[in-house]
């Protein structure tokens, strides 16, 4: 297992936990950009990559839509009031790019590798899935416990997701979206665990 993050603090925490659990030597963590690390994997890793997980990337500023239509810029500025520290759009500063997804496909080298996408921001999850399909040739895999309809009465939706719904955004519902974690409980991230405790939906799908 190789974990990658830009935050040295996050990497130090992961190393500490792995040592505490007796996993030293079996799991590895590095600080760096995901694209750069995947390039090195493509160049030098001698074996087959079975799974790549993109989990809870820092979301971009909420967009009116996911197009690059310049005519939408004025409307986007109205919607985009909020955290100025976020990437400005899905196409500027956001971690998940066509290049990253193309590299993910290359690491599988025609094998049976899978790509897991997870986010607690519904629009981000939808964007990642659509980008992987449209730009990099991935296909979704139907899951056992699919999301037929998100129960907005029981779920504690974030303000961002509420805005996304109001805007008529595409929902993370259907046979490819899993209502249950696709990882063992010990493999869950802190964010996924926190979402579960707070009843905040996690939007997850797996592709090949």
CORJOLIN-V480433 format. One line per field, one symbol per residue. ss: DSSP state (2 for helix, 1 for strand, 0 for the rest). psi: psi as a letter, one per 30 degrees, with the letter a starting at -180 (. if undefined). burial: b if it has 24 or more other C-alpha atoms within 12 Angstrom, else e. A space follows every 10 residues. Layout:
ss->???
psi->???
burial->???
This chain:
ss->0111100222 2222222222 0001001111 1002222222 2222000000 1111100001 0000000002 2222222220 0000001010 0100000222 2222222200 0001111110 0222222222 2222220001 0000011000 0000000022 2222220000 0001111100 0000222002 2222222200 00111110
psi->kkkklfjeee eeeeeeeeee ghgkfflkkk klkeeeeeee eeefkfakke kkkjjhlkll kkleahlgjf ffeeeeeeeg kbjfflkflf gjfkejleee eeeeeeffhg aglljkkkkg jeeeeeeeee eeeefgglkl kkleiljekk jfeekiklee eeeeeefglk likaffkkfl kglleffkle eeeeeeeggk kkjklkl.
burial->ebbbbeeeee eeebbeeeee eeeeeeeebb eeebbebbee beeeeeeebe bbbbbbbbbb bbbbbbeeee eeeeebeeeb eeeeeeebbb beebbbbbeb bbbbbbbbee eebbbbbbbb bbbbbbbbbb bbbeebebeb beeeebbeeb eeeeeebeeb beebeeeebe bbbbebbbbb bbeeeeeebe ebeebeeeeb bbbbbbbb
